[in-house]
């Protein structure tokens, strides 16, 4: 008879939880576990005797207790008569029990879990693995939902005073993201995000834009402790897709003049500042007339107005100055974001094809044809010389550029 008959439950669902009762006889203890069979409660007496595992199940706790008393008494009798454990083994067994007592874990369950961990770790130390896990998990709040992170992130962005256009685009993207990923942010994987972005058949440019904003969201989550601080986020291993050379669509001088003659005064600033100064739509939307200096012939984009978050000076051409002169230049340049849609509707009504970023692309193409200096145009447009040289060089002739910047308002 071996001493492990004392408290060792049989394997099974009944032996994994905390026993509902433990019947003791001397130093022998027999646990009773509660379970269910077809919705009815069952009570299992689980024990080892003579190196064999035993389980007996009863319909009531009292019946199980009666059986456990008999088992414990038999175990105790066997321990008293012919116990073959050596004294040092018996002492080790009792010490192990006392160590596990605060956790309420049976000795066999603890040994089984330890053995499983060692099999998984191989030669690595279990203690070292636990220390590494604790280090990586310090300050990490597990279970924080994607929706909560998105809502907090958007609230911070609003407090930081980002533009209405940027806020609107961010809200749309992250709204779709939290709808698709409704669980904890720590469980969102790189593969899931990549599949989600590719499922919409987005262009490479759009997908790269989404990637940048989602990386910002996950970085925010790590700062707040919603993701492990010492682990890379699911976004960090996603790389920007390579963007090949794209065709740049521009307007002709004839089309531009046709648009300007038909434009109402509320959309005219969008057309002339976009087409003759090359400002981005979002930059025009943030622009105030105080930044337009006709005397010095410049438009000053402050850091909080430019996309690149750096101050930029854009020259005012002669024809742009002529178009600006009669306008009432007070307050915001664009009174409503809906005016940008009005511009595209105007183009469609005139049967003019409206390429993506038509005004800015047109300006850069005609500007580089006039001054033949990619670095200078890049500085004015807030772009890199490499992009200017790759996409806009030699798209138009000198005569076409002169015609573009020669479009003047009616006398």
C-alpha positions as CSV (number, residue, x, y, z in Angstrom):
1,X,0.0,0.0,0.0
2,X,1.5,3.4,-1.0
3,X,0.9,6.7,0.8
4,X,-0.4,8.4,-2.4
5,X,-3.8,6.9,-1.6
6,X,-4.2,9.7,0.9
7,X,-5.4,12.7,-1.2
8,X,-4.9,11.8,-4.8
9,X,-8.1,12.2,-6.9
10,X,-8.7,10.2,-10.1
11,X,-8.3,12.1,-13.3
12,X,-11.4,13.5,-14.9
13,X,-13.6,16.5,-14.8
14,X,-14.4,15.9,-11.1
15,X,-10.8,16.1,-10.1
16,X,-10.0,19.4,-11.8
17,X,-12.0,21.7,-9.6
18,X,-12.1,22.3,-5.8
19,X,-13.7,19.4,-3.9
20,X,-17.0,20.0,-2.2
21,X,-16.0,18.0,0.8
22,X,-12.9,16.1,2.1
23,X,-13.5,13.2,4.5
24,X,-10.6,12.5,6.8
25,X,-9.6,9.5,9.0
26,X,-6.4,10.2,10.8
27,X,-3.9,11.3,8.1
28,X,-5.9,9.8,5.3
29,X,-8.2,12.2,3.3
30,X,-10.6,11.3,0.5
31,X,-12.0,14.2,-1.6
32,X,-15.6,14.4,-3.0
33,X,-16.2,16.3,-6.3
34,X,-19.4,17.6,-7.7
35,X,-20.4,17.2,-11.3
36,X,-23.5,16.9,-13.5
37,X,-24.8,14.1,-15.7
38,X,-27.7,15.1,-18.0
39,X,-28.4,18.1,-15.9
40,X,-28.6,16.2,-12.6
41,X,-26.0,16.6,-9.8
42,X,-23.6,13.7,-9.2
43,X,-21.0,13.4,-6.4
44,X,-17.8,11.4,-7.1
45,X,-15.5,9.8,-4.6
46,X,-12.1,9.6,-6.3
47,X,-9.0,8.0,-4.8
48,X,-6.0,5.7,-5.3
49,X,-5.6,2.4,-3.4
50,X,-3.0,-0.3,-4.0
51,X,-1.6,1.6,-7.0
52,X,-5.1,1.5,-8.7
53,X,-7.3,4.4,-9.4
54,X,-10.9,4.2,-8.2
55,X,-14.0,6.4,-8.8
56,X,-17.5,5.9,-7.4
57,X,-20.4,8.2,-8.2
58,X,-23.5,8.8,-6.1
59,X,-26.7,10.8,-6.6
60,X,-26.5,12.6,-3.2
61,X,-23.7,14.2,-1.2
62,X,-24.6,12.2,1.9
63,X,-24.2,8.8,0.1
64,X,-20.9,10.0,-1.2
65,X,-19.7,11.0,2.2
66,X,-20.6,7.6,3.7
67,X,-18.6,5.9,1.0
68,X,-15.7,8.3,1.5
69,X,-15.6,7.5,5.3
70,X,-15.3,3.8,4.5
71,X,-12.6,4.4,2.0
72,X,-10.7,6.8,4.3
73,X,-10.9,4.3,7.2
74,X,-9.6,1.5,5.0
75,X,-6.7,3.7,3.8
76,X,-5.9,4.7,7.4
77,X,-5.9,1.0,8.5
78,X,-3.6,0.2,5.6
79,X,-1.3,3.1,6.5
80,X,-1.1,2.0,10.1
81,X,-0.3,-1.7,9.4
82,X,1.8,-2.2,6.3
83,X,2.7,1.3,4.9
84,X,5.8,0.7,2.8
85,X,6.7,4.5,2.3
86,X,10.1,5.4,3.7
87,X,10.1,8.0,6.4
88,X,11.8,10.6,4.2
89,X,9.3,10.0,1.4
90,X,6.4,10.4,3.8
91,X,7.9,13.7,5.1
92,X,8.4,14.9,1.5
93,X,4.8,14.1,0.7
94,X,3.5,16.1,3.7
95,X,5.7,19.1,2.8
96,X,4.4,19.0,-0.7
97,X,0.8,19.0,0.6
98,X,1.5,22.0,2.9
99,X,3.1,23.9,0.0
100,X,0.0,23.4,-2.2
101,X,-2.5,24.0,0.6
102,X,-2.9,27.8,0.0
103,X,-3.8,27.2,-3.6
104,X,-6.3,24.4,-3.0
105,X,-4.6,22.2,-5.7
106,X,-4.3,18.4,-5.2
107,X,-0.7,17.1,-5.4
108,X,-1.3,15.0,-8.5
109,X,-2.9,17.9,-10.3
110,X,0.2,20.0,-9.5
111,X,2.5,17.3,-10.7
112,X,0.6,16.8,-13.9
113,X,0.6,20.5,-14.7
114,X,4.3,20.7,-14.0
115,X,5.0,17.7,-16.2
116,X,3.0,19.3,-19.1
117,X,4.9,22.5,-18.8
118,X,8.3,20.8,-18.8
119,X,7.3,18.8,-21.9
120,X,6.4,22.0,-23.7
121,X,9.5,23.9,-22.6
122,X,12.0,21.1,-23.3
123,X,15.3,22.1,-21.7
124,X,14.2,25.6,-20.7
125,X,13.6,26.4,-17.1
126,X,10.0,26.6,-16.0
127,X,10.9,29.3,-13.5
128,X,12.7,31.4,-16.3
129,X,9.6,31.0,-18.5
130,X,7.3,32.3,-15.8
131,X,9.7,35.2,-15.1
132,X,9.7,36.1,-18.7
133,X,5.9,36.0,-18.9
134,X,5.6,38.2,-15.8
135,X,8.1,40.7,-17.2
136,X,6.2,41.0,-20.5
137,X,2.8,41.2,-18.9
138,X,3.6,43.8,-16.3
139,X,1.1,46.7,-16.5
140,X,-1.0,44.9,-19.1
141,X,-4.7,45.1,-18.8
142,X,-6.1,42.0,-20.5
143,X,-9.5,41.9,-22.1
144,X,-9.9,45.5,-23.2
145,X,-12.3,45.6,-26.1
146,X,-11.4,47.1,-29.5
147,X,-14.4,49.4,-29.2
148,X,-13.2,50.9,-25.9
149,X,-9.7,51.6,-27.4
150,X,-11.2,53.2,-30.5
151,X,-13.5,55.5,-28.5
152,X,-10.7,56.6,-26.2
153,X,-8.4,57.2,-29.1
154,X,-11.0,59.3,-31.0
155,X,-11.6,61.4,-27.8
156,X,-7.9,62.1,-27.5
157,X,-7.7,63.1,-31.2
158,X,-10.7,65.5,-30.8
159,X,-9.0,67.1,-27.7
160,X,-5.8,67.4,-29.8
161,X,-7.7,69.6,-32.2
162,X,-7.3,67.6,-35.5
163,X,-9.1,69.0,-38.5
164,X,-12.7,68.1,-39.1
165,X,-11.8,66.4,-42.4
166,X,-9.1,64.2,-40.8
167,X,-11.3,63.4,-37.9
168,X,-14.2,62.4,-40.2
169,X,-11.9,60.0,-42.2
170,X,-10.5,58.5,-39.0
171,X,-13.9,58.0,-37.5
172,X,-15.1,56.2,-40.6
173,X,-12.2,53.9,-40.8
174,X,-12.1,53.0,-37.0
175,X,-15.8,52.7,-36.9
176,X,-15.6,49.9,-39.5
177,X,-12.6,48.4,-37.7
178,X,-14.4,48.1,-34.3
179,X,-17.5,46.7,-35.9
180,X,-15.5,43.9,-37.6
181,X,-13.2,43.3,-34.6
182,X,-15.6,43.2,-31.6
183,X,-13.4,41.3,-29.1
184,X,-10.3,42.2,-27.0
185,X,-7.7,44.1,-28.9
186,X,-5.0,41.8,-27.6
187,X,-6.5,38.9,-29.5
188,X,-6.5,40.6,-32.9
189,X,-3.9,39.1,-35.0
190,X,-1.7,40.4,-37.9
191,X,-3.3,37.9,-40.3
192,X,-6.8,38.9,-39.4
193,X,-6.0,42.6,-40.0
194,X,-4.3,41.9,-43.3
195,X,-7.2,39.8,-44.6
196,X,-9.7,42.4,-43.5
197,X,-7.9,45.2,-45.4
198,X,-7.5,43.0,-48.5
199,X,-11.1,41.8,-48.5
200,X,-12.4,45.3,-49.5
201,X,-10.3,45.3,-52.8
202,X,-8.8,48.6,-51.8
203,X,-6.1,50.3,-53.8
204,X,-2.5,50.1,-52.6
205,X,-2.6,53.8,-51.7
206,X,-5.7,53.5,-49.6
207,X,-4.5,50.3,-47.9
208,X,-1.2,52.0,-46.9
209,X,-3.2,54.9,-45.5
210,X,-5.3,52.6,-43.4
211,X,-2.2,50.8,-42.2
212,X,-0.7,54.1,-41.0
213,X,-3.8,55.0,-39.0
214,X,-4.2,51.5,-37.5
215,X,-0.6,51.5,-36.4
216,X,-1.3,54.7,-34.5
217,X,-4.3,53.1,-32.8
218,X,-2.3,50.1,-31.7
219,X,0.5,52.3,-30.5
220,X,-2.0,54.2,-28.4
221,X,-3.3,50.9,-27.0
222,X,0.2,49.9,-25.9
223,X,0.7,53.3,-24.2
224,X,-2.5,52.8,-22.3
225,X,-1.5,49.4,-21.1
226,X,-4.1,47.6,-23.2
227,X,-1.4,45.7,-25.0
228,X,1.9,44.2,-23.5
229,X,4.5,47.0,-23.5
230,X,7.4,44.7,-24.3
231,X,5.7,42.8,-27.2
232,X,5.3,44.0,-30.8
233,X,1.7,44.8,-31.7
234,X,-0.3,43.0,-34.4
235,X,0.3,46.0,-36.6
236,X,4.0,46.3,-36.3
237,X,4.8,43.3,-38.5
238,X,2.5,44.6,-41.3
239,X,4.6,46.5,-43.9
240,X,3.5,49.1,-46.4
241,X,2.7,47.7,-49.8
242,X,5.0,48.9,-52.6
243,X,3.3,51.6,-54.6
244,X,4.2,51.4,-58.3
245,X,4.2,54.4,-60.6
246,X,0.7,55.7,-61.1
247,X,-0.8,57.7,-63.9
248,X,-1.3,61.3,-62.9
249,X,-4.6,62.7,-64.2
250,X,-4.6,66.5,-64.9
251,X,-6.9,69.1,-66.4
252,X,-6.2,71.0,-69.6
253,X,-6.1,74.8,-69.6
254,X,-9.3,74.7,-71.7
255,X,-11.1,72.6,-69.1
256,X,-9.9,74.7,-66.2
257,X,-11.1,77.9,-67.9
258,X,-14.4,76.3,-68.6
259,X,-14.8,75.4,-64.9
260,X,-13.8,78.9,-63.6
261,X,-16.3,80.6,-65.9
262,X,-19.1,78.4,-64.7
263,X,-18.2,78.3,-61.0
264,X,-20.2,80.1,-58.3
265,X,-18.3,82.4,-55.9
266,X,-18.5,79.9,-53.0
267,X,-16.5,77.2,-54.9
268,X,-14.2,79.6,-56.8
269,X,-11.5,79.7,-54.0
270,X,-11.2,75.9,-54.1
271,X,-10.6,75.9,-57.8
272,X,-8.1,78.8,-58.0
273,X,-6.1,78.0,-54.8
274,X,-6.0,74.3,-55.7
275,X,-5.2,74.8,-59.4
276,X,-2.9,77.8,-59.2
277,X,-1.2,77.2,-55.8
278,X,-1.4,73.4,-55.5
279,X,-2.7,73.2,-52.0
280,X,-4.3,69.9,-51.0
281,X,-8.0,69.7,-50.4
282,X,-7.6,69.2,-46.6
283,X,-5.1,72.2,-46.5
284,X,-7.6,74.4,-48.3
285,X,-10.4,73.3,-45.9
286,X,-8.2,74.4,-42.9
287,X,-7.0,77.7,-44.6
288,X,-8.0,81.1,-43.3
289,X,-7.9,84.2,-45.5
290,X,-5.4,85.8,-43.1
291,X,-2.8,83.4,-44.4
292,X,-3.3,84.7,-48.0
293,X,-1.0,87.8,-48.4
294,X,-1.5,89.5,-51.7
295,X,1.0,92.2,-50.9
296,X,3.8,89.7,-50.4
297,X,2.3,87.4,-53.0
298,X,2.4,84.3,-50.7
299,X,0.1,81.8,-49.0
300,X,1.5,80.9,-45.6
301,X,0.6,77.4,-44.4
302,X,1.2,77.0,-40.7
303,X,2.3,73.7,-39.3
304,X,-1.2,72.8,-38.0
305,X,-2.6,73.5,-41.5
306,X,-0.1,71.6,-43.7
307,X,-0.4,67.8,-44.1
308,X,3.3,67.4,-43.3
309,X,2.9,69.3,-40.0
310,X,5.6,71.8,-41.1
311,X,5.3,75.5,-42.1
312,X,5.2,76.0,-45.9
313,X,5.3,79.1,-48.1
314,X,3.5,78.9,-51.4
315,X,4.0,81.6,-54.1
316,X,0.9,83.4,-55.6
317,X,1.2,83.6,-59.3
318,X,0.0,86.6,-61.3
319,X,-3.2,84.9,-62.5
320,X,-4.0,83.6,-59.0
321,X,-3.6,87.2,-57.6
322,X,-6.0,88.5,-60.3
323,X,-8.6,85.9,-59.3
324,X,-8.2,86.6,-55.6
325,X,-8.3,90.4,-55.8
326,X,-12.1,90.9,-56.1
327,X,-13.0,88.2,-53.5
328,X,-14.1,89.1,-49.9
329,X,-11.2,87.6,-48.0
330,X,-12.4,87.3,-44.4
331,X,-12.6,84.2,-42.1
332,X,-12.4,80.7,-43.5
333,X,-11.6,80.2,-47.2
334,X,-14.1,77.3,-47.5
335,X,-17.3,77.9,-45.5
336,X,-18.6,74.3,-45.9
337,X,-16.9,71.0,-46.6
338,X,-19.8,70.1,-48.9
339,X,-18.4,72.6,-51.4
340,X,-15.7,70.1,-52.4
341,X,-18.5,67.8,-53.6
342,X,-20.1,70.7,-55.4
343,X,-16.9,71.2,-57.4
344,X,-16.9,67.6,-58.7
345,X,-20.6,67.9,-59.5
346,X,-19.8,71.1,-61.5
347,X,-17.2,69.2,-63.5
348,X,-19.6,66.4,-64.2
349,X,-22.3,68.9,-65.3
350,X,-19.8,70.3,-67.8
351,X,-18.8,66.8,-69.0
352,X,-15.3,67.2,-67.7
353,X,-13.5,64.1,-66.3
354,X,-12.4,64.8,-62.8
355,X,-9.2,62.7,-62.0
356,X,-8.1,62.1,-58.4
357,X,-6.4,65.2,-56.9
358,X,-7.0,66.9,-60.3
359,X,-6.3,70.4,-59.1
360,X,-3.1,69.7,-57.2
361,X,-1.7,67.3,-59.9
362,X,-2.4,69.9,-62.5
363,X,-0.6,72.7,-60.6
364,X,2.5,70.6,-60.0
365,X,2.7,69.4,-63.6
366,X,2.3,72.9,-65.1
367,X,4.5,74.5,-62.4
368,X,7.5,72.2,-63.0
369,X,7.2,72.8,-66.8
370,X,7.5,76.6,-66.1
371,X,10.5,76.6,-63.7
372,X,12.2,73.3,-64.5
373,X,13.2,72.8,-60.8
374,X,11.8,69.6,-59.1
375,X,13.4,70.5,-55.7
376,X,11.8,74.0,-55.7
377,X,8.4,72.6,-56.7
378,X,8.7,69.9,-54.0
379,X,9.3,72.6,-51.4
380,X,6.3,74.7,-52.6
381,X,4.0,71.6,-52.8
382,X,5.1,70.0,-49.5
383,X,6.4,66.9,-51.3
384,X,9.6,65.1,-51.9
385,X,11.7,65.9,-55.0
386,X,11.8,62.2,-55.9
387,X,8.0,62.0,-56.1
388,X,7.9,65.2,-58.1
389,X,10.5,64.0,-60.5
390,X,9.0,60.5,-60.9
391,X,5.3,61.4,-61.4
392,X,5.1,64.9,-62.8
393,X,8.2,65.6,-65.0
394,X,7.5,66.2,-68.7
395,X,3.7,65.7,-68.5
396,X,3.0,69.0,-70.2
397,X,4.7,71.3,-72.7
398,X,6.0,74.8,-72.0
399,X,3.2,76.3,-74.1
400,X,0.5,74.4,-72.1
401,X,2.0,75.6,-68.8
402,X,2.0,79.2,-70.0
403,X,-1.6,78.8,-71.0
404,X,-2.5,77.3,-67.6
405,X,-1.0,80.2,-65.7
406,X,-2.3,82.6,-68.2
407,X,-6.0,82.0,-67.4
408,X,-7.3,85.3,-66.2
409,X,-10.7,86.5,-64.9
410,X,-12.9,88.4,-67.2
411,X,-12.1,92.2,-67.3
